[in-house]
Amino acid sequence: MRLQKHYVRTVKDKDYSKWVVVIPPEKVKELDWKESEELEPKIFHGGLILLPKKLKLK
């Protein structure tokens, strides 16, 4: 997997960007995730957990 920074736009001399995590297709298939599925990010012990919004981690 890879973390990438993507330029979005410049407004009043300020650059805006977003961060994208690239997940290999075989992992997406293994998780049975679909394109445009909403994911819920959770920070846990200094790491990032991504879960489909339909699942809830308490």
C-alpha positions as CSV (number, residue, x, y, z in Angstrom):
1,M,0.0,0.0,0.0
2,R,1.1,3.5,-0.6
3,L,0.2,7.0,0.8
4,Q,0.0,9.7,-1.8
5,K,-0.6,13.4,-1.6
6,H,-2.7,14.8,-4.5
7,Y,-2.9,18.5,-5.3
8,V,-6.5,19.7,-5.4
9,R,-6.5,23.5,-6.1
10,T,-5.0,26.8,-5.2
11,V,-7.1,29.6,-3.6
12,K,-5.6,33.0,-2.8
13,D,-2.0,31.7,-3.1
14,K,-2.7,28.8,-0.8
15,D,-2.4,25.2,-2.1
16,Y,-4.9,22.6,-1.0
17,S,-4.3,18.9,-1.3
18,K,-5.8,15.6,-0.1
19,W,-4.2,12.3,1.0
20,V,-5.0,9.0,-0.8
21,V,-4.3,5.5,0.4
22,V,-3.7,3.2,-2.6
23,I,-5.0,-0.3,-1.7
24,P,-4.1,-3.2,-4.0
25,P,-7.0,-4.7,-6.0
26,E,-6.6,-8.2,-4.5
27,K,-7.0,-6.7,-1.0
28,V,-10.2,-4.8,-2.0
29,K,-11.5,-8.1,-3.5
30,E,-10.6,-10.1,-0.4
31,L,-12.4,-7.6,1.7
32,D,-15.4,-7.6,-0.7
33,W,-15.3,-3.8,-0.8
34,K,-17.0,-2.0,-3.7
35,E,-16.1,1.1,-5.5
36,S,-17.3,4.3,-3.8
37,E,-18.1,2.4,-0.6
38,E,-17.9,4.8,2.4
39,L,-15.2,3.9,4.9
40,E,-14.9,4.9,8.6
41,P,-11.4,5.7,9.8
42,K,-10.3,4.9,13.3
43,I,-7.0,5.7,15.0
44,F,-5.8,2.8,17.2
45,H,-2.4,2.6,19.0
46,G,-0.8,4.9,16.4
47,G,-2.2,3.1,13.4
48,L,-5.2,3.5,11.1
49,I,-8.1,1.1,10.8
50,L,-10.5,1.4,7.9
51,L,-13.9,-0.2,8.2
52,P,-17.0,0.0,5.9
53,K,-19.5,2.5,7.4
54,K,-22.0,-0.4,7.6
55,L,-19.8,-2.0,10.3
56,K,-19.3,-0.1,13.6
57,L,-16.2,-0.4,15.8
58,K,-16.9,0.8,19.3
